[in-house]
């Protein structure tokens, strides 16, 4: 018998921080809750997929609202969060700045 993978699709009309956070939380709840994925004290590195460090309007990278929401949910679950990326072009720091993910109150690491 084949195991089935769960997927949650949640509509989110705009990249408004509270709306994105609620959608992320709802999706995780539909999958069985955050405790299935994260335990307090887990060390997690978020990779925002900077690629080329484009502005958020170009939809090339993970939107900062999604990045913030996921980080918030993980921190709320007690995880120790870091973030970093290795973009295709340029340096991580400049790519993170252009993408809007550099301002997060999460420890940056080099990948």
matplotlib code that plots the C-alpha trace (Angstrom):
import matplotlib.pyplot as plt

x = [0.0, 1.3, 1.5, -0.3, 1.4, -0.8, -0.9, -2.7, -3.7, -4.9, -6.1, -4.5, -5.7, -2.7, 0.7, -0.7, 1.3, -1.6, -3.4, -0.4, 0.3, -3.2, -3.0, 0.3, -1.1, -4.3, -2.3, -0.1, -3.1, -4.7, -1.5, -1.7, -0.2, 3.2, 4.2, 4.5, 7.3, 9.1, 9.9, 11.0, 14.7, 15.0, 17.6, 16.2, 17.7, 15.2, 16.3, 14.2, 15.2, 16.8, 18.0, 19.0, 17.8, 15.0, 12.4, 9.3, 7.1, 8.9, 7.8, 11.2, 12.0, 10.0, 7.9, 9.1, 5.6, 5.7, 9.2, 8.2, 5.1, 6.9, 9.7, 7.0, 5.2, 8.5, 9.7, 6.3, 6.8, 10.1, 12.5, 15.8, 15.8, 18.5, 18.3, 20.6, 20.9, 23.4, 22.0, 22.8, 24.2, 25.9, 26.3, 23.8, 23.8, 22.9, 20.4, 18.7, 18.5, 16.9, 14.4, 13.3, 14.3, 17.3, 15.4, 14.1, 14.9, 16.4, 20.1, 21.7, 24.1, 26.1, 25.1]
y = [0.0, 3.5, 6.2, 9.4, 12.8, 15.5, 18.9, 22.0, 24.8, 28.0, 31.0, 34.3, 37.3, 39.6, 39.7, 41.4, 40.1, 39.1, 37.5, 35.5, 34.4, 33.2, 31.3, 29.7, 28.6, 27.3, 25.2, 23.8, 22.9, 21.1, 19.0, 17.9, 20.8, 22.3, 19.7, 17.1, 19.1, 21.1, 20.5, 23.1, 23.7, 22.4, 24.4, 25.4, 27.3, 29.0, 29.4, 32.1, 31.1, 34.4, 33.1, 36.5, 38.8, 40.5, 43.0, 41.3, 42.7, 40.5, 37.3, 35.6, 35.0, 34.0, 37.0, 38.6, 38.2, 34.5, 34.3, 36.3, 34.2, 30.9, 32.2, 33.4, 30.1, 28.2, 30.5, 30.3, 26.5, 27.0, 26.5, 28.3, 30.0, 31.1, 32.1, 32.2, 31.5, 31.1, 33.0, 32.1, 35.6, 38.0, 37.7, 36.5, 39.8, 42.0, 39.4, 39.3, 43.1, 43.3, 40.6, 42.3, 39.4, 41.0, 42.9, 39.9, 39.4, 36.0, 35.2, 35.2, 32.4, 31.8, 28.8]
z = [0.0, -0.9, 1.7, 0.7, 1.2, 2.7, 1.0, 2.2, -0.2, 1.5, -0.4, 0.7, -1.1, -0.5, 1.2, 4.3, 7.3, 9.5, 6.6, 5.5, 9.1, 9.5, 6.2, 7.2, 10.6, 9.0, 6.5, 9.2, 11.3, 8.4, 8.1, 11.7, 13.6, 14.1, 16.7, 13.8, 12.3, 15.1, 18.7, 21.2, 21.0, 17.4, 15.4, 12.0, 9.1, 6.8, 3.2, 1.5, -2.0, -2.9, -6.3, -7.8, -5.1, -7.0, -5.6, -4.2, -6.9, -9.5, -7.6, -8.1, -4.4, -1.3, -0.3, 3.0, 4.5, 4.0, 5.3, 8.4, 9.0, 8.8, 11.1, 13.5, 13.6, 14.1, 16.9, 18.6, 18.6, 20.4, 17.5, 17.3, 13.9, 11.6, 8.0, 5.0, 1.3, -1.5, -4.4, -8.0, -8.7, -6.2, -2.5, 0.1, 2.0, -1.0, -2.3, 1.1, 1.1, -2.3, -1.5, 1.7, 4.0, 5.6, 8.2, 10.0, 13.7, 13.0, 13.1, 9.6, 8.6, 5.5, 3.4]

ax = plt.figure().add_subplot(projection="3d")
ax.plot(x, y, z, "-o")
ax.set_aspect("equal")
plt.show()
